[in-house]
Amino acid sequence: MAFLAKLLDKYYRKHSKHYAGQEPGAYGYAAIVVSDAYMADRYGRATLIDEHQLTMDSQTIGALTKVNRTCSIVASARLSAFLDQSPIEASLAKAFDFARKRFFNPHIGTIPFFLSSILNKLAKHTKGLEGYRAHASYVWNFEQIKGILDKNLPLIMNIMQGYYANHSISVCGYKCYKTEGKVINLLAVYDGWHEGVRYLDLSAFEKDFRVGAIASFNWLA
């Protein structure tokens, strides 16, 4: 499986482009730093028509832990810390504990099937999150994601292909741009690799057959 993943990644890199406004080395739909520059380069003239963004802990995975393959754990802790307005370190310790009890190890990471269970445990054992429960979506669209964010609820996005292959990131907002004849939707994210907010072109992600919109979302509500 690892060999196949490397082949797919090599193919995707070869057939994808780096755009203005992206992180050095980034390509395709991801790691957009300056959204206006990216939009101008990829789509031409564009006008921002809607946006909403939540402020979460911006520390990278590397700054929070030296354990490998912890993107889902850090994303879970970031979500919990935002909702109960506590330091992420407290949520991270609990998320690690719950993940290890659900077969997490630094060689394979967190088994996706258990992410909702980890979130439910965090809600149960975190003061201020009483009444929250985990939700997951495997068939989704932008309007569904926007509706959750508009309730000031962040999400975890688990991605299979492209720049963020086999990676979980925190979704904290969106930007909608109008171009010639269409609307382009970007998600504001904390990707765990870079400090601060980056953007993900969800419209490109949905339409690129190499990526195939293969992703799932988890959140607490």
C-alpha positions in Angstrom: 0.0 0.0 0.0 2.9 2.4 0.8 4.4 1.7 -2.6 1.1 2.4 -4.3 0.7 5.6 -2.4 4.2 6.8 -3.4 3.4 6.0 -7.1 0.1 8.0 -6.9 1.9 10.9 -5.2 4.6 10.9 -7.9 2.0 10.9 -10.6 0.0 13.7 -9.0 3.0 15.9 -8.5 4.0 15.4 -12.2 0.6 16.4 -13.5 -0.1 19.2 -11.0 0.9 22.9 -11.1 2.3 25.3 -8.5 0.4 28.5 -8.4 1.2 32.0 -7.2 0.3 32.4 -3.5 1.1 28.8 -2.6 3.8 27.6 -0.2 7.1 26.7 -1.9 6.8 23.1 -3.0 3.0 23.1 -2.8 0.9 22.2 -5.8 -2.7 21.6 -6.9 -5.4 22.5 -4.4 -3.4 23.0 -1.2 -1.2 25.2 1.1 -2.4 28.5 -0.3 -1.0 31.4 1.7 -2.2 34.4 -0.3 -5.6 33.6 -1.6 -6.0 36.6 -3.9 -2.7 35.9 -5.7 -3.7 32.2 -6.1 -7.1 33.1 -7.5 -5.6 35.6 -10.0 -3.0 33.1 -11.2 -5.3 30.1 -11.5 -8.7 31.6 -12.4 -8.0 35.1 -13.6 -10.2 38.0 -12.3 -12.0 37.1 -9.1 -14.1 39.0 -6.5 -14.4 37.9 -2.9 -18.1 37.6 -2.2 -18.3 35.8 1.2 -16.0 34.7 4.0 -16.1 33.4 7.6 -13.2 32.4 9.7 -12.6 31.0 13.3 -9.4 31.6 15.2 -7.9 28.4 16.6 -4.6 27.4 18.1 -2.1 27.8 15.3 0.8 25.7 16.5 2.2 23.1 14.2 2.3 19.4 14.8 6.0 19.5 15.2 5.8 22.2 17.9 3.3 20.2 19.9 4.7 16.7 19.7 7.6 14.8 18.3 5.6 11.6 17.9 5.1 10.6 14.2 1.7 10.4 12.4 -0.2 12.4 14.9 -2.1 14.7 12.5 -5.6 13.3 13.6 -4.7 13.5 17.3 -3.5 17.1 17.0 -6.6 18.1 14.8 -8.9 16.5 17.4 -7.2 18.5 20.2 -7.3 21.7 18.2 -11.0 21.3 17.8 -11.7 20.5 21.4 -9.5 23.3 22.6 -11.4 25.8 20.4 -14.8 24.7 21.6 -13.9 24.8 25.4 -11.5 27.8 25.1 -8.7 26.0 26.9 -5.0 25.5 26.0 -4.5 22.9 23.3 -1.9 21.0 25.5 -4.6 19.9 27.9 -6.8 18.5 25.1 -3.7 17.0 23.4 -2.8 14.9 26.4 -6.3 13.5 26.6 -6.6 12.9 22.8 -3.3 10.9 22.9 -4.6 8.8 25.7 -7.9 8.0 23.9 -6.1 7.3 20.6 -3.6 4.9 22.1 -6.5 3.0 23.6 -7.8 2.7 20.1 -4.7 1.2 18.5 -2.8 4.4 17.6 0.9 3.9 17.0 3.5 6.1 15.3 3.9 3.7 12.4 0.3 3.7 11.1 -1.2 6.7 12.9 -4.8 6.8 13.9 -7.3 4.4 12.4 -9.9 6.6 10.8 -12.8 4.4 12.0 -11.9 5.5 15.6 -11.8 9.3 15.1 -15.5 9.8 16.1 -14.9 7.7 19.2 -11.9 9.8 20.1 -13.9 13.0 19.7 -16.8 11.6 21.8 -14.4 10.7 24.6 -12.9 14.2 24.4 -16.4 15.7 24.7 -17.3 13.4 27.6 -14.1 14.2 29.6 -13.8 18.0 28.8 -15.6 20.5 31.0 -17.6 22.8 28.8 -18.3 20.2 26.1 -21.2 18.6 27.8 -23.9 17.7 25.3 -21.5 17.7 22.3 -21.3 14.5 20.2 -19.2 13.5 17.2 -20.5 13.6 13.7 -18.9 12.3 10.5 -19.6 12.8 6.8 -18.3 10.8 3.9 -20.6 12.2 1.2 -20.5 16.0 1.5 -20.6 19.3 -0.4 -19.5 22.8 0.3 -23.0 24.0 1.5 -23.0 21.3 4.2 -19.5 22.3 5.4 -20.4 26.0 5.2 -23.5 25.4 7.3 -21.4 23.8 10.1 -18.8 26.6 10.0 -21.5 29.3 10.1 -22.5 27.8 13.5 -18.9 28.5 14.6 -18.1 24.8 14.7 -14.7 23.8 13.2 -14.2 20.4 11.4 -11.5 17.9 10.8 -10.9 17.0 7.1 -9.2 13.7 6.4 -7.7 13.6 2.9 -6.5 10.7 0.8 -4.7 12.2 -2.2 -2.7 15.1 -3.4 -0.5 17.5 -1.4 -2.2 16.5 1.8 -2.3 12.7 1.1 -3.1 10.6 4.1 -3.3 13.7 6.3 -5.9 15.3 8.6 -6.3 19.1 8.9 -8.4 21.5 10.8 -11.1 23.4 8.8 -11.7 26.8 10.4 -13.5 28.9 7.7 -14.1 29.6 4.1 -13.7 32.2 1.3 -16.0 32.3 -1.7 -14.8 34.1 -4.9 -16.9 34.9 -8.0 -15.1 34.4 -11.3 -16.3 34.5 -14.9 -19.4 32.3 -14.7 -18.7 30.4 -11.5 -18.0 30.5 -7.8 -14.8 29.1 -6.4 -14.9 28.0 -2.7 -11.7 27.9 -0.6 -11.5 26.4 2.9 -9.5 28.1 5.6 -7.4 25.5 7.4 -4.7 24.8 9.9 -2.8 22.1 8.2 -0.4 21.2 11.0 2.7 21.6 8.8 2.7 25.5 8.7 1.9 27.8 11.5 -1.1 30.0 10.9 -4.0 29.7 8.4 -3.6 28.3 4.9 -6.3 27.8 2.2 -7.5 24.7 0.4 -9.2 25.1 -3.0 -12.2 22.9 -2.4 -13.6 23.6 -5.9 -10.4 22.3 -7.5 -10.3 19.4 -5.0 -13.8 18.3 -6.0 -13.2 18.4 -9.7 -9.7 17.0 -10.1 -10.2 13.3 -11.1 -6.7 12.5 -9.8 -7.8 13.5 -6.3 -11.4 12.4 -6.8 -12.7 14.4 -3.8 -11.7 11.5 -1.6 -12.0 13.0 1.9 -14.2 12.7 5.0 -15.1 15.2 7.7 -15.5 14.9 11.5 -16.8 17.5 13.9 -18.5 18.0 17.3 -21.9 19.6 17.7 
